[in-house]
Amino acid sequence: MTSSFGPSRAEHRRGALLAAVACCLVGASFTANSVLGDYPHAGGQTLRYGLACLLLLPLLGRGALAPLRLLTARQWARLALLAAVGMVGFNLAVLAAERTAEPAVPGVLVGCAPVVVAVVVPALEGRRPARAVVYGALLVAAGAMAVQGWGRTDAAGLLWSAAALAGEVGFAVIAVPLVRPLGARLLSTAACALAAVEAALLGAVLDGRAWLRMPDQAEAVALLWQAVVVTVIGFVCWYAAVRRIGAERATLFCGLIPVSAALTAPLVATGSYGWAQAGGSLLVGAGVVLGAGTRRRRPAASGAQGRTGHRRAAYPRRSGPPPRAPAPDPRPGT
């Protein structure tokens, strides 16, 4: 439960924990991505988001789809844009970037998402960015770069990496007005349904009949991980965190994505965790603590201002009883 002065400490901590869980799950999913390199990308996205939608539907309960009927055409367009940019588009951009660039290149640029969100969200709301959030985002971006390093690339790799950054920012920013009316579960379900349809249409246009095939055992396990763990659990945790602590602070936890990837890479012999990764992880942690602290805004002094916004008159304190009202004038009025 939140007050007019922002989330309570308990809600803030719960939101921070949800954001951390979501980003750690996404980071661990990069191991699964390495198994899906030869699988049709659009077809894989269709299976992932379609299965996730089917798994989320029973979790909604009766009457949970009712808010969708209240959405305006503009909100439906925003929801479709979220699926296209933040989900299907993001994954396509990462795949395209890795064709001519080492995986660290899109990873470093995506690690700058907290900085962009820390500036964009306040600008859209007509307010100044919070200094602590901006400074924390800079530390997170520096830590993500230290964890991943910088790889070889060309102009195309940089452009597609920038597109992946735009997708990551869009995943957080576009959804902000939809989180409260839909809730985390319904928003995740609707976005997955639209993403599955969009990926299927895109696959049919780009790959023709080869857009979908039966996955082998390893690919099936990877797709199940992506659908069940990363999408169902990760998306619900993410949007629940955005609802509690806002997109600015929740996006700070995206710095945990490369940290989680670096920690899990040695398990499948696809990377190592050394001093650079440890130092970068400390920077990410420092940035998260600085920018996503649990302190609340203090309410203004209750005696200084009334409900209507007019400042109350100040009276000197008296040691005796309060002054009496003057007696009425006995003379008749004129």
N, C-alpha and C positions, 0 to 999 in steps of 0.2 A: 504494500500500500504506500502511495506517495502522497506527500503534502504539497501545498502550494509553493514551498520553498525547496523542492527537489526531493529525491529519494532519501529514505532513511538510511542509516548506516547498514542495517541488516539487509535492506533491499539492494543497496549499492554493492555490498559484498557478494550477495547472491548473483547479481548481474555480472560482476567481475568473474566469478567462478564459472558461470555459464559461457561467457565469452572465451575464457581460457580453455575450457573443455572443447568448444567448437573448433577453435583454431588449432589445437593440438591434434584433433582428429583429422583435420584437413592436411596438416603437415605430414602425419603418418600415411596419408593416402598417396603421397608421391611414390611410395614404394609400389603400390598397386598400379599406378600409372605406367611404370616401366614395363609391366607385363602386357599392357594394352597397346603397345606401339604399332603392332601389325593389324589390329582390329579396326574395321571401318569406324571412323571417329563419330560421325553423325549417328550411325546405328547404335554405337555404344552409349551415346548420350540419350537416345530414345529409350533404350532398355533401362538405363540407370534411373532416369526421371520418371518413366512410366511405372516401374516397379515401386519406386519410392512413393508415388502418388497412391498406388493401391495399398501400400502398407500404412499410409497415413490416414486413409479414409476411416478405418474402424476406430481410430483414436479420437475422432472428432465428436462422436456421440450424436444423439438425436437432435435434429434442428440446428446443428452447427453450421450447415450450409446457408442458413437464412441470411446472414449478412452479405453474402454475394449478390443477392437480389436487390440489395439497397445501394450497391455501387453505381456510381454515375459512369457515363461513357468515358469521361476523362480518367476516372480511377481504373477502369478496365484497360484503357490504353497504357496507363502507367504500369499496371501489372504485367501486360504483355511486353512492355519495354524492359521491365526487370528481368523477365525470363530470357529475352533475346540478348540483352547486353551483359547482365551480371552472371548469367549461367551458361547458355549456349555460346554466346559471343566470347566470353572470357576463355572458355576451354578451347575454342577454335583458335583464338589468338595465341595462346600458349603453345599449342601444337604447331602452328605455323612459324612461330618464333624459333622453336627448337629445330626446325629444318636447317637453318643457316646460322644459328647461334647456340652456344653452349647453354645448358639449362640455368646456369647461374645468372645469365643476363636478364631474362624475364623475371627471375626470382628477385634480383636486386631492385628492378623498377617497381614490381608489385610491392616490394617492401617499403616503398615510398608512399603507399596509399594512406597511412595514418597522417602524414603531413598534409596531403591534399584534402582529406576529409576534415581535418582540424581547421582548415581555412574555408572550404566550400560551404559546409553546413552552417556556420555562423553567418556567412555572407548571404545565403538564401533566406535566413531568418531575420536579416537586418540588424545584426549585432556584431560586436567585435569578437575576434577569436580569444579564447582564454589562454593567457600566457603559459600557464602550467601545462595545458594540453599540447600547445604548439612545441614547447621545449621537450616535453616527453616524447612527442611524435618524432622529433629530430633525433633524439637518442635511440628510439626504436629503429628508425631507418638506418642509422649508422651501425647499430648492432646487427641488423639483418644483412647489411653489406659485408660486415666482418665475418659472419657465419658462412655466407655463401661464396664470398670472393667475387672476382670478375672474370668472365671467360671471353673467348674469341667470338666475334660477331661481325656482321656487315650492316649496311644501311637497312636492308629488309628486316633483319633480325631486330634492330633497334625499333623500327616502326611497329612491328608486330608486338614487341615487348611493351611499347607505349600503349598500344591498343589493349593489351592485357591489363595494364594499370588502370585504364579507363573502365574496363569491365569490373575490376575489383572495387573501384570507387563507386561505380553505379550500383553494384550489389548492395552497398550500404546506404547510399544517399537516396536512390530512387524508391527504396522500400519504406523510408521514414514515415511518410503520410499514411501508409497502409497498415502499419503495425498495430496501431491502436484500434481502428475499426474492425480489423479481421482477427487479430491475435496471432501468436506465433505459429500455432498448428495449422489454422486455416490458411494463413498466408503461405506457408511452406507447401501445403497441399495444392493450392491453386497455382502457385508459381511452377511447381513440378509438372502439373498437368499441361500447362501452356508450353513449358520448355520441351516436353516430350513431343507435342504436336509440331512445334517449330523445328526441332531437330529432325523429325521424320520428313517434313516437307523439304528441308534443306538437303538431307541425304538423298532423297529421290531426285532432286534437281541436279546435284553435283555428281553423285555416284551411280545413278541409274539403278539397275537391278542389283548391283553389288553393294548397296548401302547397308544391307543387313545379312548376316550369316550366323550359323550356329557356333557359339564360342566353344573353344576346347576347355579342358578342365581348369587350367590355370586362369584363363580369361574369365571363365564363369565365376571363379572365386573372387577375382579382382572386381568384377562388375557387382557382385553381391556386396562386397565391402563398400564400394562406392555408393550403392543404393541404400543399404541398411544403416551403416555406421556413419558415413560422411554426410549423406543427404538427410535421412530421416532424423537421426539423433543430432547431427551437427547443425542442420538448418534450424530446427526447433530451438535448440540451445542458443543459436546466434540471434534469432529475432526476439527471443525472450530477453536476452541481454540488451539488445537495442532498446526494447521497450522500457527496461529498468534504468539504464545508465546513459542512453543516448548513443547515436552513431559515432560521435566524436571519440568518446572514451572507449566504446566497444572496439572500434577499429584499431586502437592502440595494440590490442591483443593479437592483431595479425602478425606482429613481429615474432610471435611464438610459432608461426607456421614453419619458417626455415629452421628454427631451433628444434622443433619436433622432427622435421625431416632429417636433420643432421644426426639426431640421437638414434633414430630408427634405421638409418642407412647402413651402419655396420652389421646389423642383424642379417641382412641379405647380401652383404659384401658388395654394396654399390657406392660406398663412400667411407670416410673415416671421420672421427671426432677428435680434434687436436686442440692445441692452445688457442688458435685463432677462433675456433668455434666456441670454446669456453669463454673467451673474452667477449665475443659478440653476444653470447647468451647473457652475460652480466649486464652489458649495455641495454639489451632489450628489457631485462628485468628492471633496471633502474628507470628506464623511460616509462614503463607501465606504472610503476609505483608513483612516479612524479605526476604523470598526466591523469591517471585514473585513481587518484587517492580517494579515500572514503569520507573525507570531510564534507559536511553539508554547508550550504549557505546559511548564515545566521539570519533569523528574522529581524526586522527592524523593531526598535523599542516600542512596546505596545502603548506606552503612555505619551509618545511624542506625536502620534498621528491617529486620527479617528477613522471610522469606516469610510467617510465621504472624502477623505484625502485632505481636509483642512487641518492645519496645525492647531493644536489646542493652546489656549492661553496659559502662560506660566504664572503661578502665584507664589509669593514667598511663603515659606513654611512658617506656621505660627505655633507657639507653645500652648496657647489657650484654646478655648472653644472657637468654632467658626463664627464669623461676624453675622449678626442678625440682619434680616432684611428690613429696610426702612418701613416705618408705619405708613399706612395709606393717608393721603391728604383728606381731612374731613370736609374741606370746602367744596361746594358743588362746582362742577365744571361750567365753563362759560358757554 
